[in-house]
Amino acid sequence: MNRLDAVVEKVTIDAMIDGVYLATIFIKDNRTNETFQLDARPSDATAIAVRLGAPIYVAEHLVAYTEPLENYRELRLGTASVLIRISN
């Protein structure tokens, strides 16, 4: 991104079609101030956003497909943390 003089402005998780989530990466070209949108897998898009410190947004209508946070437990691994599903 530095060599391209561009920055990832944000990542959005936009939709779910046939059980598959869709995401968009918004990249701004600092030379022209033009913003480009790239379709991506959510796993790749979130990995890029986390690595570059860009915000991640999820469309409100996708809340219907989420589980309560209480179903998960945080596990710390060094400086990183992950959520582990608690089995019933």
C-alpha positions, 0 to 999 in steps of 0.5 A, spaced: 500 500 500 505 504 501 508 503 494 502 505 491 501 511 495 494 508 497 490 507 504 485 502 506 479 507 508 475 501 511 472 494 510 465 493 510 461 486 510 455 487 506 451 481 505 450 474 505 447 470 499 446 463 499 450 462 506 456 466 503 458 473 506 460 478 501 465 484 503 468 490 500 475 493 501 475 501 500 482 503 498 483 511 497 489 513 492 492 519 495 495 521 489 488 522 486 484 522 492 479 517 488 476 511 492 476 504 489 472 499 491 474 491 491 470 485 492 473 480 497 472 474 501 470 477 509 476 473 511 481 476 507 478 483 508 478 483 515 485 480 515 487 486 511 483 491 515 486 488 522 493 489 519 493 496 516 488 498 522 482 500 518 475 500 521 471 494 519 463 495 519 458 490 518 451 491 515 445 492 520 441 487 516 446 481 518 445 482 525 439 477 524 445 471 523 449 473 529 449 469 536 449 472 542 456 474 545 454 470 551 455 464 547 463 465 547 469 466 551 475 470 550 481 466 550 488 470 550 494 468 546 500 473 548 498 479 545 492 477 541 485 474 543 480 470 540 473 468 541 471 461 543 464 458 542 462 455 549 459 448 547 452 446 551 
